[in-house]
Amino acid sequence: MSKKTHVSETPATQLLRANGVAFTEHPYEYLEHGGAQHSAEVLGLDPFTVVKTLVMQDQDAKPLMVLMHGNRSVSTKNLARQIGAKSVEPCKPEVANRHSGYLVGGTSPFGTRREMPVYIESSILELPKIAINGGRRGYLVGIDPQVCVKLLGAKTVQCALAE
């Protein structure tokens, strides 16, 4: 059941359009706990080019976002050291939802409810195009990864762990 129709606006797509960012839409059948690997599989994409948006927090419970390859996980120790934090851990889903304004599984780094620092795995910026959540479960947008730096002020980190 592949829909090539336009998906309704989200805060993420509104922000991208308002900034003149060209993007492609990739709706797919959402699978609970399927993650980036599932979306890559059903859309026929390399999981390395599907970027997941992770909402984390430092030792003071200050939220931050990490953009990571779909087939990699985050070394929280390396991340904490690189951003000058004592520790970093994933937020609980209900806390992540509150910070971002999106449901976990549909979190986009664009158009979040609360402004947070954004960190991006440096190798993502070497890709010609990435697929990243468009602000809804079962919906990715294809963009130039440099958009993450231009619109979000994303800072590069090197904290990827092979899964």
Sequence and secondary structure as in RCSB ss.txt:
>XXXX:A:sequence
MSKKTHVSETPATQLLRANGVAFTEHPYEYLEHGGAQHSAEVLGLDPFTVVKTLVMQDQDAKPLMVLMHGNRSVS
TKNLARQIGAKSVEPCKPEVANRHSGYLVGGTSPFGTRREMPVYIESSILELPKIAINGGRRGYLVGIDPQVCVK
LLGAKTVQCALAE
>XXXX:A:secstr
    S     HHHHHHHHTT   EEEE    TTTHHHHHHHHHT  GGGEEEEEEEEETT  EEEEEEETTEEE 
HHHHHHHHT S EEE  HHHHHHHHSS TTS  SSS SS   EEEEGGGGGSS EEEEEEETTEEEEE THHHHH
HH  EEE  EEE 
